[in-house]
Amino acid sequence: MREPLNTLYHLHRTVFVPLALCAAILLAVPGCGRLMHQLIPPSPPTSLTVNPAMLPAVKPDFLWLQVVDTVDDYFRIKTEQPLNGIDGSLETTYRVGASILEPWNRDSTRGFERLQSTLQSIRRKAIVNVHAQQSGYSIEVVVLKEIEDVDHSQGGSEGSLSLRHDGTVTRSDEIFTGEPITLGWIPLGRDTSLEQVILNEILDRVLEPDRKKLLHH
Protein backbone atom coordinates (compact mmCIF):
# COMPACT_ATOMS: atom_id res chain seq x y z
CA MET A 1 0.00 0.00 0.00
CA ARG A 2 2.95 2.24 0.64
CA GLU A 3 4.29 2.05 -2.93
CA PRO A 4 1.09 3.34 -4.63
CA LEU A 5 0.95 6.23 -2.16
CA ASN A 6 4.56 7.11 -2.91
CA THR A 7 3.82 6.97 -6.64
CA LEU A 8 0.83 9.30 -6.29
CA TYR A 9 2.90 11.69 -4.18
CA HIS A 10 5.68 11.70 -6.77
CA LEU A 11 3.14 12.29 -9.56
CA HIS A 12 1.64 15.17 -7.60
CA ARG A 13 5.06 16.78 -7.06
CA THR A 14 6.40 16.30 -10.59
CA VAL A 15 3.29 16.86 -12.71
CA PHE A 16 0.31 18.52 -11.04
CA VAL A 17 2.19 21.10 -8.97
CA PRO A 18 4.19 22.45 -11.96
CA LEU A 19 1.01 22.55 -14.06
CA ALA A 20 -0.80 24.47 -11.35
CA LEU A 21 2.07 26.97 -11.07
CA CYS A 22 2.16 27.49 -14.84
CA ALA A 23 -1.59 28.04 -14.89
CA ALA A 24 -1.35 30.61 -12.10
CA ILE A 25 1.39 32.51 -13.94
CA LEU A 26 -0.54 32.54 -17.20
CA LEU A 27 -3.68 33.75 -15.47
CA ALA A 28 -1.72 36.64 -13.98
CA VAL A 29 -0.45 37.79 -17.38
CA PRO A 30 -2.89 39.89 -19.45
CA GLY A 31 -3.80 38.59 -22.89
CA CYS A 32 -3.24 34.92 -22.10
CA GLY A 33 -6.88 33.86 -22.29
CA ARG A 34 -6.44 32.17 -25.65
CA LEU A 35 -3.36 30.28 -24.43
CA MET A 36 -5.14 29.14 -21.29
CA HIS A 37 -8.04 27.97 -23.45
CA GLN A 38 -5.60 25.70 -25.27
CA LEU A 39 -3.89 24.38 -22.12
CA ILE A 40 -6.95 23.57 -19.99
CA PRO A 41 -9.06 20.55 -21.00
CA PRO A 42 -12.69 21.37 -21.85
CA SER A 43 -15.25 20.80 -19.10
CA PRO A 44 -18.46 18.84 -19.65
CA PRO A 45 -21.36 21.28 -20.21
CA THR A 46 -23.68 22.00 -17.30
CA SER A 47 -26.68 22.38 -19.64
CA LEU A 48 -27.43 20.65 -22.92
CA THR A 49 -27.79 22.40 -26.26
CA VAL A 50 -30.09 20.87 -28.85
CA ASN A 51 -27.99 18.99 -31.41
CA PRO A 52 -28.57 19.77 -34.31
CA ALA A 53 -28.76 23.43 -33.32
CA MET A 54 -30.23 26.33 -35.26
CA LEU A 55 -28.25 29.38 -36.36
CA PRO A 56 -29.54 32.64 -37.85
CA ALA A 57 -28.83 33.56 -41.46
CA VAL A 58 -25.18 34.61 -41.73
CA LYS A 59 -22.66 34.69 -44.56
CA PRO A 60 -21.80 31.09 -45.55
CA ASP A 61 -18.06 31.80 -45.71
CA PHE A 62 -18.08 33.28 -42.22
CA LEU A 63 -20.03 30.38 -40.75
CA TRP A 64 -17.82 27.75 -42.35
CA LEU A 65 -14.67 29.52 -41.19
CA GLN A 66 -15.90 29.32 -37.59
CA VAL A 67 -16.72 25.62 -37.98
CA VAL A 68 -13.30 24.74 -39.40
CA ASP A 69 -11.38 26.92 -36.95
CA THR A 70 -13.19 25.38 -33.98
CA VAL A 71 -12.91 21.73 -35.01
CA ASP A 72 -9.23 22.21 -35.86
CA ASP A 73 -8.54 22.88 -32.17
CA TYR A 74 -9.70 19.34 -31.33
CA PHE A 75 -8.98 17.12 -34.35
CA ARG A 76 -7.15 17.05 -37.65
CA ILE A 77 -9.58 17.56 -40.52
CA LYS A 78 -9.55 14.72 -43.06
CA THR A 79 -12.17 15.71 -45.63
CA GLU A 80 -14.05 18.97 -46.07
CA GLN A 81 -16.92 20.12 -48.27
CA PRO A 82 -17.19 23.87 -47.63
CA LEU A 83 -20.61 25.39 -47.12
CA ASN A 84 -21.90 26.38 -50.56
CA GLY A 85 -24.97 28.18 -49.31
CA ILE A 86 -26.98 24.97 -49.02
CA ASP A 87 -24.89 22.24 -47.36
CA GLY A 88 -21.47 21.79 -45.88
CA SER A 89 -19.73 18.92 -44.11
CA LEU A 90 -16.39 17.86 -42.72
CA GLU A 91 -14.93 14.74 -41.18
CA THR A 92 -11.78 14.42 -39.09
CA THR A 93 -9.24 11.67 -38.69
CA TYR A 94 -9.38 9.48 -35.60
CA ARG A 95 -7.35 10.72 -32.67
CA VAL A 96 -6.21 8.66 -29.68
CA GLY A 97 -7.82 10.12 -26.55
CA ALA A 98 -5.79 12.49 -24.41
CA SER A 99 -4.87 11.35 -20.89
CA ILE A 100 -4.92 13.37 -17.69
CA LEU A 101 -1.22 14.07 -18.23
CA GLU A 102 -1.96 15.84 -21.54
CA PRO A 103 -4.17 18.81 -20.60
CA TRP A 104 -3.15 20.67 -23.76
CA ASN A 105 -4.92 18.09 -25.95
CA ARG A 106 -8.63 18.89 -26.09
CA ASP A 107 -10.12 15.74 -27.64
CA SER A 108 -11.53 14.44 -24.33
CA THR A 109 -13.42 16.40 -21.69
CA ARG A 110 -12.51 16.52 -18.02
CA GLY A 111 -13.88 13.88 -15.68
CA PHE A 112 -14.98 10.44 -16.85
CA GLU A 113 -14.02 10.83 -20.52
CA ARG A 114 -10.44 11.88 -19.79
CA LEU A 115 -10.03 9.24 -17.08
CA GLN A 116 -11.28 6.54 -19.46
CA SER A 117 -8.86 7.74 -22.13
CA THR A 118 -6.07 7.50 -19.56
CA LEU A 119 -6.81 3.95 -18.48
CA GLN A 120 -7.74 2.50 -21.89
CA SER A 121 -6.96 3.04 -25.57
CA ILE A 122 -9.81 5.24 -26.78
CA ARG A 123 -10.01 7.08 -30.07
CA ARG A 124 -12.47 9.64 -31.41
CA LYS A 125 -13.36 11.43 -34.60
CA ALA A 126 -15.77 14.26 -35.36
CA ILE A 127 -18.28 14.81 -38.16
CA VAL A 128 -19.98 18.18 -38.67
CA ASN A 129 -22.92 18.75 -41.02
CA VAL A 130 -24.42 22.15 -41.85
CA HIS A 131 -27.71 22.46 -43.75
CA ALA A 132 -29.48 25.58 -44.98
CA GLN A 133 -32.94 26.15 -43.51
CA GLN A 134 -35.64 28.69 -44.27
CA SER A 135 -34.54 31.01 -41.47
CA GLY A 136 -30.85 30.18 -41.26
CA TYR A 137 -28.80 27.04 -40.81
CA SER A 138 -28.90 23.83 -38.80
CA ILE A 139 -25.59 22.47 -37.54
CA GLU A 140 -24.98 18.99 -36.16
CA VAL A 141 -21.81 17.82 -34.42
CA VAL A 142 -21.21 14.08 -34.07
CA VAL A 143 -18.24 12.66 -32.15
CA LEU A 144 -17.78 8.91 -32.50
CA LYS A 145 -15.84 6.99 -29.87
CA GLU A 146 -14.15 3.59 -30.12
CA ILE A 147 -12.13 1.38 -27.78
CA GLU A 148 -9.19 -0.72 -28.93
CA ASP A 149 -9.81 -4.47 -29.18
CA VAL A 150 -6.58 -5.97 -27.87
CA ASP A 151 -5.52 -9.63 -27.89
CA HIS A 152 -3.95 -10.16 -24.45
CA SER A 153 -2.98 -13.74 -25.19
CA GLN A 154 0.23 -12.76 -26.97
CA GLY A 155 2.33 -11.96 -23.94
CA GLY A 156 0.42 -8.89 -22.86
CA SER A 157 -0.66 -8.44 -19.24
CA GLU A 158 -4.21 -7.47 -18.35
CA GLY A 159 -4.49 -4.04 -16.80
CA SER A 160 -1.04 -2.88 -17.88
CA LEU A 161 -0.78 0.87 -18.47
CA SER A 162 2.76 0.79 -19.85
CA LEU A 163 1.50 0.95 -23.44
CA ARG A 164 -1.06 3.72 -22.90
CA HIS A 165 0.52 5.94 -25.56
CA ASP A 166 2.35 3.50 -27.81
CA GLY A 167 1.23 4.88 -31.16
CA THR A 168 -1.98 2.87 -31.32
CA VAL A 169 -3.02 4.03 -34.78
CA THR A 170 0.39 3.33 -36.31
CA ARG A 171 1.24 0.21 -34.37
CA SER A 172 4.08 -1.81 -35.93
CA ASP A 173 4.45 -5.53 -35.22
CA GLU A 174 8.19 -5.27 -35.75
CA ILE A 175 8.56 -2.64 -33.04
CA PHE A 176 6.04 -4.05 -30.57
CA THR A 177 6.90 -7.73 -30.91
CA GLY A 178 5.42 -9.78 -28.09
CA GLU A 179 3.07 -7.00 -26.99
CA PRO A 180 -0.77 -7.03 -27.23
CA ILE A 181 -1.97 -7.24 -30.83
CA THR A 182 -4.59 -4.80 -32.07
CA LEU A 183 -7.56 -6.73 -33.42
CA GLY A 184 -9.46 -3.61 -34.38
CA TRP A 185 -11.72 -1.08 -32.72
CA ILE A 186 -15.06 -1.55 -30.97
CA PRO A 187 -17.63 1.26 -31.35
CA LEU A 188 -18.71 2.87 -28.07
CA GLY A 189 -21.31 5.18 -29.57
CA ARG A 190 -21.18 8.96 -29.41
CA ASP A 191 -19.23 11.19 -27.05
CA THR A 192 -22.06 13.63 -26.33
CA SER A 193 -19.93 15.55 -23.85
CA LEU A 194 -17.36 16.58 -26.47
CA GLU A 195 -20.14 17.14 -29.01
CA GLN A 196 -21.65 19.74 -26.69
CA VAL A 197 -18.32 21.46 -26.13
CA ILE A 198 -17.56 21.78 -29.85
CA LEU A 199 -21.13 22.76 -30.76
CA ASN A 200 -21.33 25.45 -28.09
CA GLU A 201 -17.98 26.89 -29.13
CA ILE A 202 -19.14 27.16 -32.74
CA LEU A 203 -22.39 28.82 -31.64
CA ASP A 204 -20.48 31.29 -29.46
CA ARG A 205 -18.15 32.21 -32.30
CA VAL A 206 -21.00 32.80 -34.75
CA LEU A 207 -23.29 34.66 -32.34
CA GLU A 208 -20.58 36.75 -30.65
CA PRO A 209 -20.84 39.73 -33.05
CA ASP A 210 -24.59 39.99 -32.39
CA ARG A 211 -24.02 39.85 -28.62
CA LYS A 212 -21.50 42.70 -28.84
CA LYS A 213 -24.02 44.80 -30.78
CA LEU A 214 -26.63 44.27 -28.06
CA LEU A 215 -24.18 45.44 -25.39
CA HIS A 216 -23.70 48.77 -27.20
CA HIS A 217 -27.44 49.58 -27.25
N, C-alpha and C positions, 0 to 999 in steps of 0.2 A: 504493500500500500504506500510505502514511503517513496518508491521510485516514481510512480505516476504523479505524486504531489510535487516532487522535485522537478519533473519534466514540465508540469504546468507552470511552476514558479519561474523556471528558466525561460519558457515561452513568453510569459508575461513581461519579464525583464528585457528580453532581447527583441520582441516584436511589438507588443501592444503599447508599452510605455513610449518607445520612440515614435510610433505612429500618433499617439496622443499629443506628444510634444510638437510634432510637425504640424498637426492640425491646429493646435493653439497658436502657433506662430503665424500660420497662414491666415487664420481668422483675424489676427491683430493687424495684418497688413491690408491697407485699402486696395480695392480692385482685384482681390483674389477670389471673388465669388465663383467665377467660371472655373478656376483651377480646383477649388474645393468641390465643385459639382462633379468634376471628373475623378477626384480621389475618394469620395465617400460613396459607398454602394447605395443604390436606390432603396428606399423603404417601401414596404407594401402599402398600398393606398388605404386610407381610413374609410373612404366611401367609394362606392362603385359607380363608374361612368358607363352608360349604355354603350355596348360594342356590337354592331357598328354605331358610330356617333354621327350626328348631323353638324355640318358646318355651313355658315352663310355663304352666299355667292362672293367669291374673291377671284383674283386673277389666277388662272390655272398654273402659270409658271411660278408664281409666288407660293401657292399651296404646295406644289410638288417639291420646291426647294426646301421647304420646312420639313416635309416628310423624309426626304433623303438625308438632310443634315441631322435630323434626330436619330433615325435608324442607324446611321453611320457611327454614332457614339456607342452603340451596343454590339453591332455585328458588321461583318464585311458583306457588302452587297454583291450578289452573284449575278442576277439578271434584273433588268429594269426596263419597264415600258412607261415612259414619261406620260403624264396626264395631258391628253390631247384635247381637252375640253369636254370629253365624254367619260372616258375611263383611263385609269392608270394603275399600274401594279408593279410591285418589286418583290423579290425573294432573295434571302441572304444565304450564305453558306452556313453549315453547321459549325457551332463553336462549343468547345468543351467548357463546361460550367466553371466559373471562377470559385475558388475556395475562400475561406475566411482570411487567408493570408494574402489575398490579392484584392484589396479594396478598390484599387484603381480600375479593375475590370468590372463592367456594369451589366454583364449578361445574366446575373442572378441577383434577386432582391435579398435584403437582409432577413434574418430569421431562418425559417425552415428551409427555404429554397437554397440558400447559401450553405447551410449546414449539410444538406443532402449532397450538394455538389462537392463538398469537402470530403465526405465519407465514401462516396461512390462516384463512378465515372458517368457523368450526366452530360448530355449535349443538347443544344437548342438551336433552332433557326426561326426566323421571323418572316411572315408574309403579310404584306400590306396591300389592300385593294381600295381604290377610290372610284366612286361612281357618281356621275352627275345626276342631280335630282331637280325637280321643278323649282325649288327655292334655294338650291345650293349644292352641296356635295355630301355624300355619305362616305365615311372612312371606317374600315375594319382592320384591326390589327390582330393577327393570329401568331402565337408563339408555340411551336411544337417542341415537346420534350421527349427525349429517349434515354434509356439506361443501357449501358454496355452489357451484352450477354457474354460472359467470360467462362471458359472451360477451365475449372480449377483442378482438373485431374492430371494436368501436365506439369506437375511440380509446383504449382502455385499454392499458397496457403490462404485459407478462408480468413477474411477479416483483415488481411494485410493492407496497410496504407502506404507502403513503400513505393508503389507504382501509381500513386494518385495522379501525378502529372508526368506521364511517360510518353507523351506524344500519341495519344490514343488514336487519333484520326490517321496518322501516318506511321502506324506501328509496323516495324520490320522484323520478320522472323529471324533474320540473321543477327540482328542486334539483341533481341530479347529472347534468345534461345533458352528454353527451359522455363520460361515464365508463362503466366496464363495466356491462352490463345483467345483472340477475339472472334466470337462466332457470329457477331452481328449486333444489331441494336434493337431493343424492345420498346415500342411506343408506350409512353406514359400519359398520352393525352396532351392537353394544352396547359401552358403555364399562364394562368389568368392573372397572376400577380404582376408579372413582367409586362403582359399585354396592357394592363391598366396604366403602368408607369409610362410606357412608350406612347400610348394613346393620349394620356393627359398632357404629356410634354408637347406633342404635336398640336393639340388644341390650344394650349397656352401660347405657343409661338404664333399661331394664326390669329388668335383673338386678341393678342397683346396690343396691337395698334389701336383697336377699338376701345380697349379699356383705358388707354392713355388719353384718348379724346374725351371720354366721359369725365376723367379727373379734371380736365381743364375747363369744364362747363360749370 
